[in-house]
Amino acid sequence: MDTNQIAQKITGVDLVGKTVVVRKSFFSAQYADGDRRFKCEGGFGCGPSSIGRAVFGTFFDGEDARIDRSDIEGIAVSEL
């Protein structure tokens, strides 16, 4: 199974606790074809109607990071 498959778009969805797929354009070329799943843990960008953009969470390899909600392609089919 492709770990980067998308189950649904993020429009109108609260992202806290969800595993999402980050857009390829977020990554440098050497990482763009790898596992792009990200577990959302918090931030004002997680709310569906919030004016914030920041989403805090963890990548598949355990790295903690902050991304923008606009960097998210959709909700992943497979969880982290």
Buried (B, 14 or more C-beta within 10 A) or exposed (E): EEBBEBEEEBEEBEBBEBBBBBBBEBBEEEEEEBBBBBBBBBBEBBBEEEEEBBBBBBBBEEEEEEBBBEBBBBBBBBEB
